[in-house]
Amino acid sequence: SESDSASGDDDDDDSHDSDADSEAESDSEDSEETLFVVDAANVAMRYGSSQRAFRTQGIRLCLEYLERKYRRCKFAIFLPDYVLSPKIVASNQRRRDRARLTGDDVDDFSKKIPDDLPYLLDLQRRGILHATPSQDYDDSYQIDYARRHDGTIVSNDRFRDAITKAPPDKRDDLASFLDSRILSFAFVGGDEFVPNPDFRLPVRLKKTPTSKKKKKRAQQRGTLTTTRRRRAAA
């Protein structure tokens, strides 16, 4: 009887360990990374709105806030090639300076001239920022990526142009998606990124365990049940 009891205690410890391991594994499987597709041009121009400039500090503050707020998150940023090319940026700077001398509008140039190009290129090297062809509509890349990867778009743009460009039979679906997936924001006091407090991340469906994992968990539950019966008999 003492031998059975000792054996039962050992089995009970083992089964508890297995059960704990199973729970940890389950938690790991169910906790997925939250994807934020950051409308970098929109964020940078909002931060630099008082100077009508592309201020990359806005992007930095946005990413830092989201990393602090969400335990597991990842980012995808899309910008046109011309914003990431040192030669094109330098050319646009010269054109902007000439426009200022002649009194012409410089707003269009400002959107194409980031104040910290090395920072953007570093994000690109890290696989966070992705270049789009200059002639393409970069918003389309952002929206498509967010839809395919269940992401949230960080932007103050309502993407009405994208909805208008969509086929008539798909406009309602696109509008519904954007309505629930756009996280708007503000900058307060110069250096504080403040997301819309009324926004709620969409509920993410948990992945269904594979049959192999189901079988393993069933076996672990069976071991625990057997151990309890042995202890009761002892």
Contacts in CASP RR format, 6 or more apart in sequence:
PFRMAT RR
TARGET T0000
AUTHOR 0000-0000-0000
METHOD contacts of the structure
MODEL  1
SESDSASGDDDDDDSHDSDADSEAESDSEDSEETLFVVDAANVAMRYGSS
QRAFRTQGIRLCLEYLERKYRRCKFAIFLPDYVLSPKIVASNQRRRDRAR
LTGDDVDDFSKKIPDDLPYLLDLQRRGILHATPSQDYDDSYQIDYARRHD
GTIVSNDRFRDAITKAPPDKRDDLASFLDSRILSFAFVGGDEFVPNPDFR
LPVRLKKTPTSKKKKKRAQQRGTLTTTRRRRAAA
1 234 0 8 1.000
4 230 0 8 1.000
4 233 0 8 1.000
4 234 0 8 1.000
5 231 0 8 1.000
5 234 0 8 1.000
7 230 0 8 1.000
8 227 0 8 1.000
8 230 0 8 1.000
8 231 0 8 1.000
8 234 0 8 1.000
9 231 0 8 1.000
11 223 0 8 1.000
11 226 0 8 1.000
11 227 0 8 1.000
11 230 0 8 1.000
12 227 0 8 1.000
12 228 0 8 1.000
12 231 0 8 1.000
14 223 0 8 1.000
15 220 0 8 1.000
15 223 0 8 1.000
15 224 0 8 1.000
15 227 0 8 1.000
16 224 0 8 1.000
18 220 0 8 1.000
18 223 0 8 1.000
18 224 0 8 1.000
19 220 0 8 1.000
19 221 0 8 1.000
19 224 0 8 1.000
22 216 0 8 1.000
22 217 0 8 1.000
22 220 0 8 1.000
25 213 0 8 1.000
26 209 0 8 1.000
26 217 0 8 1.000
29 207 0 8 1.000
29 209 0 8 1.000
29 213 0 8 1.000
30 206 0 8 1.000
30 207 0 8 1.000
31 71 0 8 1.000
31 72 0 8 1.000
32 72 0 8 1.000
32 204 0 8 1.000
32 207 0 8 1.000
33 72 0 8 1.000
33 73 0 8 1.000
33 74 0 8 1.000
34 70 0 8 1.000
34 72 0 8 1.000
34 73 0 8 1.000
34 74 0 8 1.000
34 151 0 8 1.000
34 152 0 8 1.000
34 201 0 8 1.000
34 204 0 8 1.000
35 73 0 8 1.000
35 74 0 8 1.000
35 75 0 8 1.000
35 76 0 8 1.000
35 146 0 8 1.000
35 149 0 8 1.000
35 150 0 8 1.000
35 151 0 8 1.000
35 152 0 8 1.000
36 66 0 8 1.000
36 73 0 8 1.000
36 74 0 8 1.000
36 75 0 8 1.000
36 76 0 8 1.000
36 151 0 8 1.000
36 152 0 8 1.000
36 153 0 8 1.000
36 154 0 8 1.000
36 183 0 8 1.000
37 75 0 8 1.000
37 76 0 8 1.000
37 77 0 8 1.000
37 78 0 8 1.000
37 142 0 8 1.000
37 145 0 8 1.000
37 146 0 8 1.000
37 151 0 8 1.000
37 152 0 8 1.000
37 153 0 8 1.000
37 154 0 8 1.000
38 59 0 8 1.000
38 62 0 8 1.000
38 63 0 8 1.000
38 75 0 8 1.000
38 76 0 8 1.000
38 77 0 8 1.000
38 153 0 8 1.000
38 154 0 8 1.000
38 155 0 8 1.000
39 139 0 8 1.000
39 142 0 8 1.000
39 153 0 8 1.000
39 154 0 8 1.000
39 155 0 8 1.000
39 156 0 8 1.000
39 157 0 8 1.000
40 59 0 8 1.000
40 77 0 8 1.000
40 78 0 8 1.000
40 79 0 8 1.000
40 120 0 8 1.000
40 129 0 8 1.000
41 54 0 8 1.000
41 79 0 8 1.000
41 83 0 8 1.000
41 111 0 8 1.000
41 138 0 8 1.000
42 155 0 8 1.000
42 156 0 8 1.000
42 157 0 8 1.000
43 58 0 8 1.000
43 59 0 8 1.000
43 62 0 8 1.000
43 154 0 8 1.000
43 155 0 8 1.000
43 185 0 8 1.000
44 54 0 8 1.000
44 55 0 8 1.000
44 56 0 8 1.000
44 58 0 8 1.000
44 59 0 8 1.000
44 114 0 8 1.000
45 53 0 8 1.000
45 54 0 8 1.000
45 55 0 8 1.000
45 110 0 8 1.000
45 111 0 8 1.000
46 58 0 8 1.000
46 156 0 8 1.000
46 185 0 8 1.000
46 186 0 8 1.000
46 187 0 8 1.000
47 55 0 8 1.000
47 57 0 8 1.000
47 58 0 8 1.000
47 59 0 8 1.000
47 61 0 8 1.000
47 187 0 8 1.000
47 190 0 8 1.000
48 54 0 8 1.000
48 55 0 8 1.000
48 58 0 8 1.000
52 106 0 8 1.000
52 107 0 8 1.000
52 110 0 8 1.000
53 110 0 8 1.000
53 113 0 8 1.000
53 115 0 8 1.000
54 83 0 8 1.000
54 110 0 8 1.000
54 111 0 8 1.000
54 112 0 8 1.000
54 113 0 8 1.000
54 114 0 8 1.000
54 115 0 8 1.000
55 115 0 8 1.000
56 114 0 8 1.000
56 115 0 8 1.000
56 116 0 8 1.000
56 119 0 8 1.000
56 120 0 8 1.000
57 115 0 8 1.000
57 116 0 8 1.000
57 191 0 8 1.000
58 187 0 8 1.000
58 193 0 8 1.000
59 77 0 8 1.000
59 119 0 8 1.000
59 120 0 8 1.000
59 123 0 8 1.000
60 119 0 8 1.000
61 187 0 8 1.000
61 191 0 8 1.000
61 192 0 8 1.000
61 193 0 8 1.000
62 154 0 8 1.000
62 185 0 8 1.000
62 193 0 8 1.000
63 75 0 8 1.000
64 193 0 8 1.000
65 193 0 8 1.000
65 195 0 8 1.000
66 73 0 8 1.000
66 75 0 8 1.000
66 154 0 8 1.000
67 73 0 8 1.000
75 128 0 8 1.000
76 128 0 8 1.000
76 130 0 8 1.000
76 142 0 8 1.000
76 145 0 8 1.000
76 146 0 8 1.000
76 149 0 8 1.000
77 123 0 8 1.000
77 128 0 8 1.000
77 129 0 8 1.000
77 130 0 8 1.000
78 129 0 8 1.000
78 130 0 8 1.000
78 131 0 8 1.000
78 132 0 8 1.000
78 138 0 8 1.000
78 141 0 8 1.000
78 142 0 8 1.000
78 145 0 8 1.000
79 120 0 8 1.000
79 129 0 8 1.000
79 130 0 8 1.000
79 131 0 8 1.000
79 132 0 8 1.000
79 138 0 8 1.000
80 131 0 8 1.000
80 132 0 8 1.000
80 133 0 8 1.000
80 134 0 8 1.000
80 136 0 8 1.000
80 138 0 8 1.000
81 88 0 8 1.000
81 131 0 8 1.000
81 132 0 8 1.000
81 133 0 8 1.000
81 134 0 8 1.000
82 88 0 8 1.000
82 89 0 8 1.000
82 92 0 8 1.000
82 112 0 8 1.000
82 134 0 8 1.000
83 89 0 8 1.000
83 112 0 8 1.000
83 114 0 8 1.000
83 120 0 8 1.000
84 117 0 8 1.000
84 120 0 8 1.000
84 121 0 8 1.000
84 124 0 8 1.000
84 129 0 8 1.000
84 131 0 8 1.000
86 117 0 8 1.000
88 112 0 8 1.000
89 112 0 8 1.000
89 113 0 8 1.000
89 114 0 8 1.000
89 117 0 8 1.000
92 109 0 8 1.000
92 112 0 8 1.000
92 113 0 8 1.000
93 109 0 8 1.000
93 113 0 8 1.000
95 109 0 8 1.000
96 106 0 8 1.000
96 109 0 8 1.000
96 110 0 8 1.000
96 113 0 8 1.000
99 105 0 8 1.000
99 106 0 8 1.000
99 109 0 8 1.000
100 106 0 8 1.000
114 120 0 8 1.000
120 129 0 8 1.000
123 129 0 8 1.000
124 130 0 8 1.000
124 131 0 8 1.000
130 141 0 8 1.000
132 138 0 8 1.000
132 141 0 8 1.000
137 161 0 8 1.000
137 162 0 8 1.000
137 165 0 8 1.000
139 157 0 8 1.000
139 159 0 8 1.000
139 161 0 8 1.000
139 162 0 8 1.000
140 162 0 8 1.000
140 165 0 8 1.000
142 153 0 8 1.000
142 155 0 8 1.000
143 153 0 8 1.000
143 159 0 8 1.000
143 162 0 8 1.000
143 174 0 8 1.000
143 178 0 8 1.000
145 151 0 8 1.000
146 152 0 8 1.000
146 153 0 8 1.000
146 181 0 8 1.000
147 177 0 8 1.000
150 202 0 8 1.000
150 204 0 8 1.000
151 181 0 8 1.000
152 181 0 8 1.000
152 182 0 8 1.000
152 183 0 8 1.000
152 201 0 8 1.000
152 202 0 8 1.000
153 178 0 8 1.000
153 181 0 8 1.000
153 182 0 8 1.000
153 183 0 8 1.000
154 182 0 8 1.000
154 183 0 8 1.000
154 185 0 8 1.000
154 195 0 8 1.000
155 182 0 8 1.000
155 183 0 8 1.000
155 184 0 8 1.000
156 184 0 8 1.000
156 185 0 8 1.000
157 182 0 8 1.000
158 178 0 8 1.000
158 182 0 8 1.000
159 178 0 8 1.000
159 182 0 8 1.000
162 174 0 8 1.000
162 178 0 8 1.000
163 171 0 8 1.000
163 174 0 8 1.000
163 175 0 8 1.000
163 178 0 8 1.000
164 171 0 8 1.000
166 174 0 8 1.000
180 202 0 8 1.000
181 202 0 8 1.000
183 195 0 8 1.000
183 196 0 8 1.000
183 199 0 8 1.000
184 195 0 8 1.000
184 196 0 8 1.000
184 199 0 8 1.000
185 193 0 8 1.000
185 194 0 8 1.000
185 195 0 8 1.000
185 196 0 8 1.000
186 194 0 8 1.000
187 193 0 8 1.000
187 194 0 8 1.000
188 194 0 8 1.000
209 217 0 8 1.000
END
